[in-house]
Amino acid sequence: MELDGRKNGQTPATKIRVQDLSVVYGRSQALFDVSLEIRAHSVTALIGPSGCGKSTFLRSLNRMNELIDGCRTSGRVDLDGEDVYGPGVDVVTLRRRVGMVFQRPNPFPRPIFDNVAYGPRLYGVRDRRTLADVVEWALTQAALWDEVKDRLGTSALELSGGQQQRLCIARALAVEPDVLLMDEPASALDPISTAKIEDLIQQLKERLTVVIVTHNMQQAGRIADETAFFLNGHLVEFDRTDRLFERPRDRRTEAYITGRFG
Ligand SMILES: Nc1ncnc2c1ncn2[C@@H]1O[C@H](COP(=O)(O)OP(=O)(O)OP(=O)(O)O)[C@@H](O)[C@H]1O
């Protein structure tokens, strides 16, 4: 099934439309009827206290939740107007279009080059020149090329934590996704590496759409166009980041951003 068309009357600016999304793990419900729209070429931050469902929401956007035993999802997630849970959707293609970067850098214990070439190889690229070009392009996009171009054959595990995380971003970018899901990508990093990742995210949104979970409200304020505040599995408020932080409409949002709980 093609996922590219703009259907169901969505405006071109809507990249992902979530309607009445609920997620259950076994007997415990993690998300309750969440609806929101994510604009193309924007950065959307998901904030809220631990356990409120941010990662669950993120994983439901590219069906990563399905890898968890006992996890059931209902509702609708449209990507460019097509339901990603619809019959006939190829999950491999979906996850190629909607890539993911995790909290802890998780490079493979393989050379830097192979880490980035992994996805393109998986999707059938064999030509060495083409692979080399893709690797250079993705590492440049991830602001890592200059630091590693002379040691592409060394193990990714020899890189610093911040470099490893940019490598993981390069690995995700190498298959040219149009959405990048990031689950607290900078929480394990020092302030300088964090600033690099934040700069990178700002640049990436020219190419793609970013959805990021963060515990760091200053970070959401710096990088996100829109912010969603979750509490106990409910989406409490979703608005432009400046409005959500300066004039929250819900007192629970206000309590959270002013540090009164969470
Ligand atoms: N694999 C799983 N199996 C069972 N329950 C899970 C699983 N993952 C998450 N949950 C539960 O779902 C709820 C939401 O968890 P989730 O990880 O989505 O929250 P979160 O807001 O991302 O939390 P944190 O900020 O601590 O990462 C929690 O009650 C959690 O215990």
The ligand as an SDF file (V2000), in Angstrom:
LIG
                    3D

 31 33  0  0  0  0  0  0  0  0999 V2000
    6.7930   -2.8110   27.6940 N   0  0  0  0  0  0  0  0  0  0  0  0
    5.8540   -2.4870   28.5910 C   0  0  0  0  0  0  0  0  0  0  0  0
    5.1210   -3.4350   29.1900 N   0  0  0  0  0  0  0  0  0  0  0  0
    4.1690   -3.1100   30.1010 C   0  0  0  0  0  0  0  0  0  0  0  0
    3.8900   -1.8560   30.4950 N   0  0  0  0  0  0  0  0  0  0  0  0
    4.5900   -0.8670   29.9250 C   0  0  0  0  0  0  0  0  0  0  0  0
    5.6050   -1.1130   28.9540 C   0  0  0  0  0  0  0  0  0  0  0  0
    6.1230    0.0750   28.5720 N   0  0  0  0  0  0  0  0  0  0  0  0
    5.4760    1.0090   29.2810 C   0  0  0  0  0  0  0  0  0  0  0  0
    4.5570    0.4570   30.0910 N   0  0  0  0  0  0  0  0  0  0  0  0
    3.6660    1.1720   31.0240 C   0  0  0  0  0  0  0  0  0  0  0  0
    2.9360    2.1340   30.3070 O   0  0  0  0  0  0  0  0  0  0  0  0
    2.8710    3.3660   31.0250 C   0  0  0  0  0  0  0  0  0  0  0  0
    3.4770    4.4850   30.2000 C   0  0  0  0  0  0  0  0  0  0  0  0
    4.8780    4.2170   30.0420 O   0  0  0  0  0  0  0  0  0  0  0  0
    5.7830    5.0750   29.0480 P   0  0  0  0  0  0  0  0  0  0  0  0
    7.1330    4.4360   29.0230 O   0  0  0  0  0  0  0  0  0  0  0  0
    5.0920    5.2550   27.7700 O   0  0  0  0  0  0  0  0  0  0  0  0
    5.8350    6.4610   29.8160 O   0  0  0  0  0  0  0  0  0  0  0  0
    6.8520    7.6770   29.6680 P   0  0  0  0  0  0  0  0  0  0  0  0
    6.0480    8.8970   29.8610 O   0  0  0  0  0  0  0  0  0  0  0  0
    7.6110    7.5570   28.4130 O   0  0  0  0  0  0  0  0  0  0  0  0
    7.8120    7.4480   30.9090 O   0  0  0  0  0  0  0  0  0  0  0  0
    9.3520    7.8740   31.1240 P   0  0  0  0  0  0  0  0  0  0  0  0
    9.3570    9.3630   31.0590 O   0  0  0  0  0  0  0  0  0  0  0  0
    9.6540    7.3650   32.4870 O   0  0  0  0  0  0  0  0  0  0  0  0
   10.1480    7.2310   30.0470 O   0  0  0  0  0  0  0  0  0  0  0  0
    3.5810    3.1140   32.3450 C   0  0  0  0  0  0  0  0  0  0  0  0
    2.6370    2.7890   33.3140 O   0  0  0  0  0  0  0  0  0  0  0  0
    4.4730    1.9270   32.0560 C   0  0  0  0  0  0  0  0  0  0  0  0
    4.6780    1.1610   33.2080 O   0  0  0  0  0  0  0  0  0  0  0  0
  1  2  1  0
  2  3  1  0
  2  7  2  0
  3  4  2  0
  4  5  1  0
  5  6  2  0
  6  7  1  0
  6 10  1  0
  7  8  1  0
  8  9  2  0
  9 10  1  0
 10 11  1  0
 11 12  1  0
 11 30  1  0
 12 13  1  0
 13 14  1  0
 13 28  1  0
 14 15  1  0
 15 16  1  0
 16 17  2  0
 16 18  1  0
 16 19  1  0
 19 20  1  0
 20 21  2  0
 20 22  1  0
 20 23  1  0
 23 24  1  0
 24 25  2  0
 24 26  1  0
 24 27  1  0
 28 29  1  0
 28 30  1  0
 30 31  1  0
M  END
$$$$
